């Protein structure tokens, strides 16, 4: 398994509680990319809250921590 595969698996495991607790019906990692110029890993996640509606939001967690 590649590092990207491991990252995707860990993201799924970390968010599985959303499905277990009924906040989402499914979670999947759409892509994992690395920006080596900024030392950043980007995950694109699809979190379905219902079978009918999909909200797309981009959140750059690293930039929001205040660390650079």
Buried (B, 14 or more C-beta within 10 A) or exposed (E): EEEBEEBBEEBBEEBEEBBEEEEBEEBEBEEBEEEEEEEEBBBEBEBBEEEEEEEEEEEEEBEEEEEE
